[in-house]
Amino acid sequence: MIRRTAREIVLQSLFQMDFTDAGPEEALEIALEVQNEDEGAKNPAAHRAEVAKALPYARQVLEGTETNLEAIDGLIAKYAINWDVKRMPGIDRNILRLAIYEMCFAGEKVPVNIAVNEAVELAKEFGSDASSRFVNGILGKMMRDQQG
């Protein structure tokens, strides 16, 4: 659950950075506020503790994604045929960025099947009805291309 929470924080931060002038630290602070104010949490104190545990991984992934953004967007463009990266839905674009960072650029790479599954779950939770299929399709093409 810690990494799932971290991924939510990173997604919210990347989205914030994408649509405002917020830098990584400011976007991260805003995402942490949102996470800590989660009214859906059954146990708010336990949820805040989980967010605190997730923060180091979230910070690492956010910084790594930002550092490798040009290469990540290049991969998205390569596999998202007939889609301009800047024109795709913001949630979908940032879920893809997060997953591709974890799969290809992280020091401790996340196994591809886990990264894809986590990305699809984020798309189901935060995206549109078509987001999970879109994200799965692009990451699936990328995964097949890398394996074969």
C-alpha positions in Angstrom: 0.0 0.0 0.0 2.9 2.4 0.6 4.0 2.4 -3.0 0.4 2.7 -4.2 0.1 5.8 -2.0 3.4 7.1 -3.3 2.2 6.7 -6.9 -1.0 8.6 -6.1 1.2 11.4 -4.6 3.5 11.4 -7.7 0.5 11.4 -10.1 -1.1 14.4 -8.3 2.3 16.2 -8.3 3.0 15.6 -12.0 -0.5 16.7 -12.8 0.0 19.9 -10.8 3.3 20.6 -12.5 1.8 19.9 -15.9 -1.0 22.5 -15.5 0.5 25.2 -13.3 3.9 26.8 -12.9 4.5 24.7 -9.8 7.9 23.2 -9.4 8.4 19.6 -8.0 8.6 20.6 -4.3 5.6 22.9 -4.5 3.6 20.3 -6.4 4.6 17.7 -3.9 3.5 19.9 -1.0 0.1 20.4 -2.6 -0.3 16.7 -3.3 0.6 15.9 0.4 -2.0 18.3 1.6 -4.6 16.6 -0.6 -3.5 13.2 0.6 -3.5 14.2 4.3 -7.0 15.7 4.0 -8.4 12.6 2.4 -12.0 12.5 3.7 -12.5 9.0 2.5 -9.8 7.6 4.8 -11.3 5.2 7.3 -8.6 5.9 9.8 -7.2 9.4 9.1 -4.2 9.0 11.6 -3.2 5.7 10.0 -3.6 7.3 6.5 -1.4 10.2 7.4 1.3 7.8 8.8 1.1 5.9 5.5 1.5 9.1 3.5 4.6 9.9 5.6 6.1 6.5 4.9 5.3 6.9 1.2 7.0 10.3 0.9 10.6 9.2 0.3 9.6 6.9 -2.6 7.2 9.6 -4.0 10.0 12.2 -3.9 12.5 9.8 -5.6 10.0 8.9 -8.4 8.9 12.5 -8.9 12.5 13.8 -9.2 13.4 10.9 -11.5 10.4 11.5 -13.7 11.2 15.2 -14.0 14.9 14.5 -14.7 14.0 12.0 -17.5 10.9 13.8 -18.8 12.1 14.4 -22.3 13.1 10.7 -22.8 9.9 9.5 -21.2 7.8 11.7 -23.4 9.8 10.4 -26.4 8.8 6.9 -25.5 5.2 7.9 -25.1 5.2 9.6 -28.5 6.8 6.4 -30.0 4.1 4.1 -28.7 1.0 6.4 -28.7 0.5 6.3 -32.4 -1.6 9.1 -33.8 -1.4 10.9 -30.4 0.5 14.1 -29.6 1.8 13.7 -26.1 0.7 17.3 -25.2 -2.8 16.7 -26.5 -3.6 13.5 -24.6 -5.6 13.8 -21.4 -3.4 15.1 -18.6 -4.2 12.2 -16.2 -3.4 9.6 -18.9 -0.2 11.4 -19.9 1.1 11.6 -16.3 0.2 8.0 -15.4 2.2 6.9 -18.5 5.1 9.1 -17.4 5.1 7.6 -13.9 4.9 4.0 -15.2 7.6 4.5 -17.8 9.9 6.0 -15.3 9.4 3.0 -12.9 9.9 0.5 -15.8 12.8 2.1 -17.6 14.6 4.8 -15.7 14.4 4.1 -11.9 17.5 2.9 -10.2 15.5 0.0 -8.8 13.3 -0.8 -11.8 9.7 -2.0 -11.0 8.9 -5.3 -12.8 7.0 -4.4 -16.0 3.9 -6.4 -15.2 3.6 -4.6 -11.8 4.2 -1.2 -13.3 1.5 -1.8 -15.9 -1.0 -3.2 -13.4 -0.4 -0.2 -11.1 -0.8 2.3 -14.0 -4.0 0.7 -15.1 -5.4 0.8 -11.5 -4.5 4.5 -11.3 -6.2 5.1 -14.6 -9.3 3.4 -13.3 -9.3 5.5 -10.2 -8.4 8.9 -11.6 -9.0 8.8 -15.3 -12.0 8.6 -17.7 -13.8 5.4 -18.7 -11.3 5.0 -21.6 -8.2 5.7 -19.6 -7.4 2.2 -18.4 -7.6 0.8 -21.9 -5.5 3.6 -23.3 -2.8 3.3 -20.7 -2.8 -0.5 -20.9 -2.6 -0.4 -24.7 0.4 2.0 -24.8 2.3 0.2 -22.0 1.5 -3.2 -23.5 2.9 -2.2 -26.9 6.0 -0.9 -25.2 6.4 -4.0 -23.1 6.0 -6.3 -26.2 8.5 -4.3 -28.2 11.1 -4.4 -25.4 10.7 -8.2 -24.9 10.8 -9.2 -28.5 
